[in-house]
Amino acid sequence: MYIEESEKKNVVYIVLMFLSLVTNLLFIPNTFESLFYALVVFTIHRILVIFLIIRLNQIKDYIPVVIATAPFLIVFFYLYFETPELPESSLIILILQNILISVFAGISLSDYVMNDNKQNSILLISAMLFVMLQFSIFVEKYYLNNEYDSILRPLSMTLNGMAFYSFYRYVIEAEKLNED
């Protein structure tokens, strides 16, 4: 859809979609090893998402980003420190994931508050869907392992689809706004 609709064809966005595909494939098996590799690929993905947002939104003031990031850091690190069993091989990558999702959500929230337009509204929707996705995956993998798979897996898949579609809409809107 992006290649068809976009005038610019941002290579970073295309790489993001490829990394998303790889991550989704790695989340299918229910093993700690596949989860670890999925988290590594998704970490690269998340870094590129933040890079793309900063480039598209041309962020100049980072103080609102830091303020908006703090609540997300508190929630995700609370979950992290209250998790019963974390595999040692995933500790660093999970900390990095918590920081990256918090920064992503913080950028989105601060951009929306500082400049409420269609582009930033869509970005905020996308970020909140990604936050809910990470929360549901974290709960499924570490708190309710194999207990509510029939509910949490479809929920995660739905959130994933909605988050990526809204992010796609954000990129299209940001490219249109940057052309003007």
C-alpha positions, 0 to 999 in steps of 0.5 A: 500500500505504501509503495502504491500511495507514497510519492517519495518511497522512503527507504527507511519505512520500507526497511521497517516493514521488512523488519516487522515481517521478520519480527512477526515470523519470529514471534510465532514459535513459543520458545525463549530463543525465538522470543530473544531473536524477535526482540533483537530484530524488533529493537532495530525496528524500533530504533529506526521508527524513532529515527524516522519520526524524528526526521519526519516531524523535525523535532527541535525541542527535546524537553517535552519529549523527556517529560512525556516519556517519563510516565511510560518509563515508569509503567514499563519498568514497573512491569519489568521489575515485577515480572516473576521469571525473566530469562537472563539472555533477554534482560538487556534487550527487554530494558532497551525495548522498554526505553524505546517504546517509552521514547516512541510514545513520549515523542508521539505524545509531546508532538501531539500536545505541542502541535495538534494536527492530523499527522500528530494525531495519527502518530499518537494513535499509532503509538498508543496501539504499539504501547498496548501491543507491547503491554499485551505481549509482555503480559502474555509471555511473562505473566499469563504464559499459556493461560490466555493464549486464545484471547491474548494472541488474537488481541496482539495480532489485532493491535499489531495490524491496527498499529502498523496501519495507523503508522503507515497513515502517519508516514503518508500524512507526514510526507504530504505535510513535508511536501507543502 
